[in-house]
């Protein structure tokens, strides 16, 4: 089980909330007004699309990070969260139809009935506010959804899988600082790093996490920065690190970088996350 990115989920939920807020004024239109106003109609379609896409992103992230198989279809994503206990099954079923609305918005605008997109109850009169059903698809128990997801995130972070938690405690972080050759510009060196060297490192055996930070300036050495980039690599243990670099893949990665930098500093660190 991998850590759930709470910040990402909160950003997506905030996007859903923003879409709902923006849809508020449109919900006051009658069906006749909605059909007559092209810009409002297109705005409603766009806001619905953005809100649903954010929900689908949350689905895929939570399912993958909780160690489950991500369904092939968007509808199944909502239902999977119900199966995993992240959402109550009833709420998951009520949100799942938004996947179909998303597909019609993206691929078949002409087939989206105005009354359906606006959420008008056909059994009621034309004075029923439009967009009601569309808003309901996104906002059905929206506050409840946010609380449930955040609670689940907290639970996963605190408890999680015991074995995975023990493995993370033993994990070590390697920090590699590189300086470009004098014959290379920083921009060219950065392109080499990201476009050419990263593919060699990403396939290291036992590599759990990999991040590259490219230097763009300095508050203390502006214009004379001693390093041009920093790589961060996570392994389960020192033994896993040594095995990675001594493997054929590791030797190939080292050889690839050797002639493309003028200096290198490798540090083995113990990470302490204080904020975030």
Secondary structure as UniProt FT lines:
FT   HELIX           6..23
FT   HELIX           25..28
FT   HELIX           31..36
FT   HELIX           38..65
FT   TURN            66..67
FT   HELIX           74..84
FT   HELIX           89..96
FT   HELIX           98..107
FT   HELIX           109..111
FT   HELIX           114..118
FT   TURN            122..123
FT   TURN            126..127
FT   TURN            130..131
FT   HELIX           132..139
FT   TURN            140..141
FT   HELIX           142..158
FT   HELIX           162..170
FT   STRAND          172..179
FT   TURN            182..183
FT   HELIX           186..191
FT   HELIX           192..197
FT   HELIX           198..202
FT   TURN            205..206
FT   STRAND          207..214
FT   TURN            222..223
FT   STRAND          229..235
FT   HELIX           238..246
FT   HELIX           248..258
FT   TURN            259..260
FT   STRAND          263..269
//
